[in-house]
Amino acid sequence: MRILSNRSARRWSPIVLLLLIAACGPGELATPAATDAEAIVQEVFPEADVRVREVTRDESTLQVPAEFNGADVIFVMDAGESAWEIASVEQGGNSYTVEQLGEIAETMALMRKLSDALETFKVDRGDYPLLDDLTGLGELVPDFYANEAGMQDTWGNALRYRHQGDDYTLTSSGPDGEPNSSDDILLLTGTFVTSE
């Protein structure tokens, strides 16, 4: 594209200049406001609870720090043909594809349901189950938690439960399937926390 000098730009009408700017392609998409970025995420993950904090732009890439189902993440969006598209998601030093994030969201939803069952169990029985394994936990909370998927994460690995005084921890080994790695998903007494 030829850059016009100030002298030749004066000959063009404002409408023609706007059309030239609009024809520059996807790299020229407007930077979305936080609410617009939330809408992009919600379109891909309609069941997710999303709160975008800000949107920063570096040429044709957006960095979108957000809270996603209670976890702090950064959505990386690239300029598509006519709209911004989620390219990847970063969390805790790890980078995930949109598909992997969907699997993580599914596991987090499962963990949230189990957490709700644990809270109901505590109200009914006075304390959380005093076991450190989900096999026993499954036997104790069937009236509070009924799920055909059982107590496995999206990747087929057993969730881990640990009772700790007045608290408990539910853990998924995450996409890599390796316990105690940086992509573990941790829920501490109803709140998702990062594994650091």
C-alpha positions as CSV (number, residue, x, y, z in Angstrom):
1,M,0.0,0.0,0.0
2,R,1.4,3.4,-1.0
3,I,1.6,5.9,1.8
4,L,0.1,9.3,0.9
5,S,2.0,12.5,1.7
6,N,0.1,15.2,3.5
7,R,-0.1,17.2,0.3
8,S,-1.8,14.3,-1.7
9,A,-4.0,13.3,1.3
10,R,-5.7,16.7,1.2
11,R,-7.1,15.8,-2.3
12,W,-9.0,12.8,-0.9
13,S,-12.4,13.1,0.7
14,P,-12.8,11.9,4.2
15,I,-15.1,9.1,3.0
16,V,-12.5,7.8,0.5
17,L,-9.8,7.8,3.2
18,L,-12.1,5.8,5.6
19,L,-12.6,3.3,2.8
20,L,-8.9,3.0,2.2
21,I,-8.3,2.5,6.0
22,A,-11.1,-0.1,6.1
23,A,-9.6,-2.0,3.2
24,C,-6.3,-2.6,5.0
25,G,-7.4,-6.0,6.2
26,P,-7.7,-8.0,9.4
27,G,-4.6,-6.3,11.0
28,E,-6.7,-3.2,11.2
29,L,-9.5,-4.6,13.3
30,A,-10.5,-2.2,16.1
31,T,-9.2,-3.1,19.6
32,P,-12.3,-4.5,21.4
33,A,-13.4,-3.1,24.8
34,A,-13.3,-5.5,27.7
35,T,-17.0,-6.3,27.3
36,D,-16.5,-7.1,23.6
37,A,-13.6,-9.4,24.5
38,E,-15.8,-11.1,27.1
39,A,-18.4,-11.7,24.3
40,I,-15.8,-13.3,22.1
41,V,-14.9,-15.7,24.9
42,Q,-18.5,-16.4,25.8
43,E,-19.2,-17.3,22.2
44,V,-16.6,-20.0,22.3
45,F,-17.3,-21.0,25.9
46,P,-21.0,-20.3,26.5
47,E,-21.1,-22.0,29.9
48,A,-18.1,-20.3,31.3
49,D,-18.0,-17.5,33.9
50,V,-15.7,-14.9,32.3
51,R,-14.5,-11.5,33.6
52,V,-12.1,-9.6,31.3
53,R,-9.8,-7.2,33.2
54,E,-8.3,-5.3,30.3
55,V,-7.3,-5.6,26.6
56,T,-3.9,-4.7,25.3
57,R,-2.8,-4.8,21.7
58,D,0.5,-5.6,20.0
59,E,-0.1,-5.1,16.2
60,S,-2.5,-7.9,15.2
61,T,-2.5,-9.7,18.6
62,L,-4.4,-9.1,21.8
63,Q,-3.5,-10.0,25.3
64,V,-6.7,-10.3,27.4
65,P,-6.1,-11.0,31.1
66,A,-9.3,-12.4,32.6
67,E,-10.9,-14.5,35.3
68,F,-12.2,-17.7,33.7
69,N,-14.3,-20.0,35.9
70,G,-12.4,-18.5,38.9
71,A,-8.9,-19.0,37.5
72,D,-6.6,-16.2,36.3
73,V,-5.8,-16.6,32.6
74,I,-4.6,-14.6,29.6
75,F,-6.4,-15.1,26.3
76,V,-4.3,-14.5,23.3
77,M,-6.4,-13.4,20.4
78,D,-5.3,-13.0,16.8
79,A,-7.0,-11.0,14.0
80,G,-9.0,-13.3,11.8
81,E,-10.5,-12.4,8.4
82,S,-13.2,-10.2,10.0
83,A,-13.1,-10.7,13.7
84,W,-10.8,-11.4,16.7
85,E,-10.3,-15.2,17.4
86,I,-8.9,-16.9,20.4
87,A,-5.5,-18.4,19.4
88,S,-4.4,-19.7,22.8
89,V,-4.8,-19.3,26.6
90,E,-2.0,-18.9,29.1
91,Q,-2.2,-19.8,32.7
92,G,0.5,-20.5,35.3
93,G,3.3,-20.5,32.7
94,N,1.4,-23.0,30.5
95,S,-0.2,-22.3,27.1
96,Y,-3.3,-24.2,26.0
97,T,-5.3,-24.5,22.8
98,V,-9.0,-23.6,22.8
99,E,-9.8,-27.3,22.8
100,Q,-7.7,-27.9,25.9
101,L,-9.3,-25.0,27.6
102,G,-12.7,-26.5,26.9
103,E,-11.5,-29.7,28.6
104,I,-10.2,-27.8,31.5
105,A,-13.5,-25.9,31.9
106,E,-15.3,-29.3,31.8
107,T,-13.1,-30.6,34.6
108,M,-13.5,-27.4,36.6
109,A,-17.3,-27.7,36.3
110,L,-17.1,-31.3,37.5
111,M,-14.9,-30.2,40.5
112,R,-17.3,-27.4,41.3
113,K,-20.2,-29.9,41.5
114,L,-18.2,-32.2,43.7
115,S,-17.3,-29.2,45.9
116,D,-21.0,-28.3,46.2
117,A,-21.7,-31.9,47.3
118,L,-18.9,-31.6,49.9
119,E,-20.5,-28.4,51.3
120,T,-23.9,-30.2,51.5
121,F,-22.3,-33.1,53.1
122,K,-20.7,-30.8,55.7
123,V,-24.0,-29.1,56.5
124,D,-25.7,-32.5,56.9
125,R,-22.9,-34.3,58.8
126,G,-21.0,-31.4,60.5
127,D,-17.7,-31.9,58.7
128,Y,-16.1,-32.8,55.4
129,P,-15.4,-36.5,54.8
130,L,-12.3,-37.5,56.7
131,L,-10.9,-39.6,53.9
132,D,-8.0,-38.9,51.6
133,D,-9.2,-40.8,48.6
134,L,-12.1,-40.5,46.2
135,T,-13.1,-44.2,46.3
136,G,-14.1,-43.8,49.9
137,L,-15.5,-40.3,49.2
138,G,-17.7,-41.7,46.4
139,E,-19.2,-44.2,48.9
140,L,-19.9,-41.4,51.4
141,V,-21.4,-38.8,49.2
142,P,-23.6,-40.6,46.7
143,D,-26.7,-38.9,48.1
144,F,-25.1,-35.5,47.6
145,Y,-23.3,-36.2,44.3
146,A,-24.6,-38.2,41.5
147,N,-22.6,-38.1,38.2
148,E,-22.3,-40.8,35.6
149,A,-18.8,-39.7,34.8
150,G,-17.7,-40.7,38.3
151,M,-14.9,-38.8,39.9
152,Q,-12.5,-38.6,36.9
153,D,-11.3,-35.5,35.1
154,T,-11.8,-35.0,31.4
155,W,-8.6,-36.9,30.6
156,G,-9.8,-40.0,32.4
157,N,-7.6,-39.5,35.5
158,A,-9.1,-39.9,39.0
159,L,-9.6,-36.6,40.9
160,R,-7.7,-36.5,44.2
161,Y,-9.3,-35.4,47.5
162,R,-7.5,-34.5,50.7
163,H,-9.1,-33.4,54.0
164,Q,-7.1,-30.8,55.9
165,G,-8.6,-29.6,59.2
166,D,-11.4,-27.3,58.3
167,D,-10.5,-27.4,54.6
168,Y,-10.2,-29.8,51.7
169,T,-8.4,-29.9,48.4
170,L,-9.7,-31.4,45.2
171,T,-7.0,-31.9,42.5
172,S,-7.0,-32.9,38.8
173,S,-3.6,-33.7,37.2
174,G,-4.6,-31.5,34.3
175,P,-4.0,-32.0,30.6
176,D,-0.6,-33.6,31.0
177,G,-2.0,-36.3,33.4
178,E,1.1,-35.9,35.7
179,P,0.4,-35.3,39.4
180,N,2.0,-32.3,41.0
181,S,2.9,-30.5,37.8
182,S,2.3,-26.9,36.8
183,D,-0.9,-27.7,35.0
184,D,-2.7,-29.3,37.9
185,I,-6.2,-27.9,38.6
186,L,-6.6,-27.2,42.4
187,L,-9.8,-26.4,44.2
188,L,-9.2,-25.5,47.9
189,T,-12.5,-25.5,49.9
190,G,-14.6,-24.2,47.0
191,T,-12.0,-21.8,45.5
192,F,-9.8,-22.6,42.5
193,V,-6.1,-21.7,43.2
194,T,-3.0,-21.9,41.1
195,S,-0.5,-24.7,41.6
196,E,2.7,-23.0,42.6
